[in-house]
Amino acid sequence: MTIEEAGAALRSRTISSVELTGQCLRRIEQLNPSLNVFMTVTATEALAAAARADGAFSRGDDAGPLQGIPVAVKDLFDTKGVRTTYGSVIFDSHIPSADAAAVESLKSTGAVLLGKLGLHEFAYGITSSNPHFGPVRNPWNPECIPGGSSGGSGVAISTGMALLTLGTDTGGSIRIPSSFCGIYGLKPTFGRVSTAGCRPLSESLDHMGPMAGSVRDLALAMRVLTGSPVESAGGTLGGIRVGVPTNFFFDHAVPEVRAAVLRVRDAARDAGAEVVEVEVDAVDELIEIALAIILPEAADSVASLWDRRDEFGTDVRARFEAGRSQDPLVYLRAQRGRVGAARRFRGVFDRCDFLLTPATPTPAPRIGETVLRQDGAEVDLRLATTRLSRPINVLGIPSLALPCGISTGGLPIGAQLLAPWGHDDALLEAGALLEAALGLRLSPPVVNELS
């Protein structure tokens, strides 16, 4: 059930928020032991919030599209009175005294918080295999990763444990789990959703955004998270120019991913869009800039914890150490070069309105894998998986991940749609039209077995 469908049912009183919340809590009880999605479940508080939402509906009070909707948030967002670990054993008993701004927005408009979702430690990785709390598992194949760092956020949507989740994205951490789990995720324009009260990883690259079961649901969430309506012209793809890159983005994509994304291209053309081939500039440079920025900024985010670094997981500790040892001039040069490289890349939008690419070059790898084979060579899993998403964080432009197929191995394949800076609403509208044209609604086998 989507948020839009649930909202209609709540307002027609064909279902209550208590009933809807109970359904999600039962799904959590059934699947969380095997998939390890929730760090903390707030069942009692959720049912009380659902009862308050039902009372508001009965009085004719309507605070907006998320009233009575069961939601969950990545355990990187502070939640008042609810354990918030940031994926670190150091914060295993940490109880914040205030909500993050995004969480406050959800709760103040009547959303029902179910709990906190698993993630890669300190949000610094793409597997969500946490050495302290165990791996979050992909519902399409529990031996595969769900992506990260917002892995729990992706799985919760894919399995129906929640109707909306919040994730964070510093180099692809919303879009990668969306791709691997077969759901929709939005990395908004930089700064559009407040980062206040969410633990930083790389402050000049961090983005906060929603993950959901449809593009329309993302738009409803953005309406709440930004405090402003999402504009919609109610149009078509007619006259819209969809760019398909001739370089970089398809270079190392496996054939199944390439074919699935090109089917999105064909669906866009059939729906009236003009498809244009475009060459993109400065992408390799943007990746180098991203790495030069995230390493020291991430190291700085744990500077006050460095005397407890032996309690960090091995993988994140190595990255923090690399950031501490990086020459500061490398960071300064990267920040100086950022504007020019971004300007050159953004020139592609003179030739198209949106850019269509794969979200990830492969479907989800298996848990424990550290390398991928690409074109006969072994490459680092994290660098290969973030290759198509990481440069977009340097640009700060909005990016939408949407499912576009299933691999022969039974795993979802995701596409990525990019728009110019600040064009989030247009991106969501185009994404909704593409979603309708594709006609996909994916559900993993583990959920179908419960039906």
Secondary structure as GFF3:
##gff-version 3
##sequence-region A 1 451
A	DSSP	alpha_helix	3	11	.	.	.	ID=ss1
A	DSSP	alpha_helix	17	35	.	.	.	ID=ss2
A	DSSP	beta_strand	38	41	.	.	.	ID=ss3
A	DSSP	alpha_helix	43	59	.	.	.	ID=ss4
A	DSSP	beta_strand	70	74	.	.	.	ID=ss5
A	DSSP	three_ten_helix	89	91	.	.	.	ID=ss6
A	DSSP	alpha_helix	101	108	.	.	.	ID=ss7
A	DSSP	beta_strand	112	117	.	.	.	ID=ss8
A	DSSP	three_ten_helix	121	123	.	.	.	ID=ss9
A	DSSP	beta_strand	129	130	.	.	.	ID=ss10
A	DSSP	beta_strand	134	135	.	.	.	ID=ss11
A	DSSP	alpha_helix	151	158	.	.	.	ID=ss12
A	DSSP	beta_strand	164	169	.	.	.	ID=ss13
A	DSSP	alpha_helix	175	181	.	.	.	ID=ss14
A	DSSP	beta_strand	184	187	.	.	.	ID=ss15
A	DSSP	beta_strand	207	212	.	.	.	ID=ss16
A	DSSP	alpha_helix	215	226	.	.	.	ID=ss17
A	DSSP	beta_strand	241	245	.	.	.	ID=ss18
A	DSSP	alpha_helix	255	270	.	.	.	ID=ss19
A	DSSP	beta_strand	274	278	.	.	.	ID=ss20
A	DSSP	alpha_helix	283	301	.	.	.	ID=ss21
A	DSSP	three_ten_helix	303	311	.	.	.	ID=ss22
A	DSSP	alpha_helix	314	325	.	.	.	ID=ss23
A	DSSP	alpha_helix	328	346	.	.	.	ID=ss24
A	DSSP	three_ten_helix	347	350	.	.	.	ID=ss25
A	DSSP	beta_strand	354	358	.	.	.	ID=ss26
A	DSSP	beta_strand	371	374	.	.	.	ID=ss27
A	DSSP	beta_strand	377	380	.	.	.	ID=ss28
A	DSSP	alpha_helix	381	386	.	.	.	ID=ss29
A	DSSP	alpha_helix	390	395	.	.	.	ID=ss30
A	DSSP	beta_strand	399	406	.	.	.	ID=ss31
A	DSSP	beta_strand	412	418	.	.	.	ID=ss32
A	DSSP	alpha_helix	424	438	.	.	.	ID=ss33
A	DSSP	alpha_helix	445	448	.	.	.	ID=ss34
###
